[in-house]
Amino acid sequence: MRGEWILHLRDLKMDGIRCLLGERILTSGLSIRSVCWKADRLLAGTQDSEIFEVIVRERDKPVLILQGHCEGELWALALHPKKPLAVTGSDDRSVRLWSLADHALIARCNMEEAVRSVSFSPDGSQLALGMKDGSFIVLRVRFLFLGWTD
């Protein structure tokens, strides 16, 4: 398998182990960089800046929902705690806010460094960014994406 990543989904009893996206990984070299879980959905961000959504009950049918950061690998992915939104970060030095309902880009903010990790605060008002150089930034979401209102 030459080092490709495989995404496994397991329940607490370790029953029903399934391989998600495995066939695509084996045939195209898909490399998963980030995973985010919320309720009955799992999002997986790839090296090629794709985001797949897997609904737990339909885990054999992953759906490509977004293709974003065209330059650089997508490393960071987080779900908003209360709204159908996701945020991504990439080697292209951008942070992007996505509508999961519309599968569309809402806003983009350029950073000075490549972004390696993102996480929303529990109320969704702030976003922590981990940068490639080891630094981190905590920003208010509404100021990060000027012109976007929640």
Wavefront OBJ file of the C-alpha trace (Angstrom):
o trace
v 0.000 0.000 0.000
v 2.992 2.388 -0.206
v 2.062 4.568 2.809
v -1.438 5.663 1.838
v -3.821 6.557 4.657
v -7.012 4.629 5.324
v -9.869 6.009 7.365
v -11.543 3.497 9.691
v -14.796 4.067 11.570
v -15.357 2.078 14.773
v -18.063 2.160 17.405
v -17.257 2.085 21.134
v -17.469 -1.709 21.249
v -15.118 -1.915 18.253
v -17.880 -3.685 16.346
v -18.734 -3.017 12.739
v -15.280 -1.916 11.684
v -15.520 -0.429 8.241
v -12.984 1.062 5.899
v -14.098 4.433 4.592
v -12.775 5.792 1.335
v -10.513 2.747 1.143
v -11.252 1.815 -2.447
v -10.582 5.373 -3.589
v -7.359 5.462 -1.586
v -6.098 2.277 -3.166
v -6.935 3.346 -6.714
v -5.961 7.023 -6.680
v -3.512 7.569 -3.837
v -5.918 9.771 -1.858
v -4.180 11.054 1.259
v -6.329 12.139 4.217
v -4.922 15.100 6.147
v -7.703 15.952 8.610
v -10.855 14.420 10.035
v -13.714 16.036 11.911
v -16.686 14.252 13.521
v -20.029 15.735 14.543
v -23.221 13.845 15.409
v -23.895 11.395 12.571
v -21.434 12.899 10.077
v -17.733 12.723 9.483
v -15.759 15.076 7.240
v -12.389 14.082 5.817
v -10.044 16.636 4.239
v -7.503 15.405 1.707
v -4.081 16.374 0.431
v -5.759 17.410 -2.837
v -8.000 19.912 -1.006
v -11.159 17.855 -1.279
v -13.648 17.417 1.550
v -15.634 14.204 1.743
v -18.740 13.852 3.893
v -19.603 10.450 5.291
v -22.981 9.924 6.937
v -22.569 7.156 9.498
v -25.648 5.231 8.367
v -24.420 5.383 4.754
v -20.723 4.884 5.392
v -20.161 2.929 2.188
v -21.199 5.979 0.141
v -18.797 8.873 0.846
v -19.767 12.048 -0.995
v -17.325 14.626 -2.330
v -18.939 17.834 -1.110
v -16.291 20.493 -1.660
v -13.138 21.149 -3.584
v -11.374 24.216 -2.330
v -7.807 25.296 -1.743
v -6.367 24.929 -5.231
v -2.770 25.539 -4.202
v -1.209 23.658 -1.338
v -2.456 20.798 0.770
v -5.524 21.047 3.001
v -4.264 20.327 6.530
v -6.920 21.758 8.821
v -10.654 21.099 9.119
v -13.204 21.930 11.817
v -16.981 21.970 12.111
v -18.905 24.856 13.654
v -20.447 23.640 16.931
v -23.937 24.995 16.196
v -24.304 25.744 12.483
v -23.838 23.779 9.253
v -20.455 25.395 8.615
v -16.908 24.152 8.267
v -13.595 25.974 8.251
v -10.459 24.784 6.474
v -6.815 25.816 6.500
v -4.107 25.063 3.993
v -0.538 25.423 2.805
v -1.887 28.132 0.495
v -1.968 30.364 3.629
v -5.719 30.784 3.574
v -8.522 30.010 6.001
v -11.885 29.389 4.357
v -15.412 29.254 5.725
v -17.782 26.825 3.977
v -21.535 26.291 4.004
v -22.237 22.583 4.409
v -25.875 23.161 3.468
v -25.017 24.771 0.120
v -21.606 23.105 -0.376
v -20.205 26.542 -1.158
v -17.458 28.895 -0.072
v -18.773 31.712 2.137
v -15.595 33.630 2.937
v -11.814 33.487 2.695
v -9.057 35.123 4.741
v -5.371 35.123 3.806
v -2.827 34.525 6.558
v 0.928 35.158 6.710
v 1.773 31.487 7.339
v 0.520 28.114 6.165
v -2.267 26.800 8.414
v -1.900 23.358 10.020
v -4.873 23.158 12.417
v -8.147 24.949 13.141
v -10.674 24.679 15.952
v -13.830 26.585 16.845
v -14.520 27.690 20.409
v -17.508 25.907 22.018
v -19.871 28.772 21.089
v -18.414 29.153 17.577
v -17.455 32.802 18.023
v -13.679 32.283 18.011
v -11.300 30.283 15.906
v -7.887 28.989 16.958
v -5.352 28.531 14.166
v -2.175 26.479 14.469
v 0.418 27.673 11.986
v 3.147 25.750 10.154
v 5.885 27.711 11.949
v 4.598 26.505 15.349
v 2.795 29.713 16.306
v -0.926 29.947 17.000
v -3.551 32.659 16.629
v -6.976 33.025 18.247
v -9.370 35.258 16.321
v -13.009 36.242 16.424
v -14.778 34.586 13.519
v -16.770 37.672 12.515
v -13.571 39.765 12.279
v -11.584 37.070 10.509
v -14.108 36.883 7.706
v -14.989 40.561 7.220
v -18.340 41.014 5.568
v -19.678 37.685 6.815
v -22.441 37.825 9.383
v -23.684 34.856 11.318
l 1 2 3 4 5 6 7 8 9 10 11 12 13 14 15 16 17 18 19 20 21 22 23 24 25 26 27 28 29 30 31 32 33 34 35 36 37 38 39 40 41 42 43 44 45 46 47 48 49 50 51 52 53 54 55 56 57 58 59 60 61 62 63 64 65 66 67 68 69 70 71 72 73 74 75 76 77 78 79 80 81 82 83 84 85 86 87 88 89 90 91 92 93 94 95 96 97 98 99 100 101 102 103 104 105 106 107 108 109 110 111 112 113 114 115 116 117 118 119 120 121 122 123 124 125 126 127 128 129 130 131 132 133 134 135 136 137 138 139 140 141 142 143 144 145 146 147 148 149 150
